[in-house]
């Protein structure tokens, strides 16, 4: 869920950020990267034997999501909900 929280925070920062001219070059570069990749980040919901956990991944192409093995290693069910970026 860290990635999703980061995206939400990124969106809030974009809304609260001062005018672009007041941002440093590094801040402008950070926001530019976020805008380019935010749509490829996906939420991975994983149900194990007793609990549900959240993870993240990214879409490489339609039908292909990459995530870390530890996110899905004990999964009995995996869902990738649609997200409104």
Buried (B, 14 or more C-beta within 10 A) or exposed (E): EEBBEBBEEBEEBEEEEEEEEEBEEEBEEBBEEBEEEBEBBBBBBBBEEEEEBBBBBBBEEEEEBEBEEEBBEEBEEBEEEEEEE
